[in-house]
């Protein structure tokens, strides 16, 4: 794979207002907070941040509200080296906002999300891209299921028209339970990342049964992260592989841990690591992220991750 080409992350960008508290507040009470931080958030946006921080060429594609927060989003993406030039700017709309309550007592995070007016990305926005620029496109499963299907199918048609070395890898994240069923999108992806909540929605009680069941059913490579239990993955023609979780000395902020796990796996897959090594890198990176506030210092673990990758034996049959 040409590592100089760009990884594109498609999905949501929003504003996160993180409020750090000593203990979780009681209803109808008042208390002082330890801090309040304004950050860029959204699943695909976070994955793009981590990928860029560990050395990838990254672009984010989504809709952006032309409101008072647009300059903050542009400046923050620029700081991380994330290209957003192809985002669809929507006038007369408000930026989606998440209020995140982080409890320092146990590291939990509670997210209150609002999106009053910003539309989802359409395939016509996606069609403006020059696909020759990309080696990997990662889609966040969102309510615009029909549009995502068209986008993924557009990439599949492009892949049918080019040589193997120019084909684009497609990955998909399904985290939240949506009013629309997203399962059929898995058939268009090369790799799919399922959350613990979504696995339970599919009636799986653990990560190993989830990756086995879904990989066997769909004939695709499935990943499933399960919090403190680690993660599992399975190729359609291979065994289940697992990794333990790597808990930091102190859990400070679990927001974006799943997005970080995905970034670690994509990074490792691009380097032809075995599936087992990929999920270990993903779990190590996600664990390190839980030990820092936000994503500002995620670059600090890059050297540790790269050294770990150097110690792995490359398995070129995986890719």
ABEGO torsion letter per residue (X at the ends): XBAABBBBBBEBBBBBBBBBBABBBBBGBBBBBABBBBBBBEAAAAAAAAAAAAGBBBBBBBBBBBBAAAAAAAAAAAAAGBBAAABBBBBGBBBBBBBBBBBAAAGBBBBBBBBAABBBBBAAAAAABBAAABABBBBBBBABAAAAAAAAAAAAAAAAABBAAABBBBBBBBABBBABBAAAAAAABABBBBBAAAAAAAGBABAAAAAAAAAAAAGBBBBBBAEAAEBBBBBAABBBBBBBBBBBABBABABGAAAAAAAAAAAAAAAGBBAAAAAAAAAAAAAAAAABBEAAAAAAAAAAAAAAAAABBBBAAAX
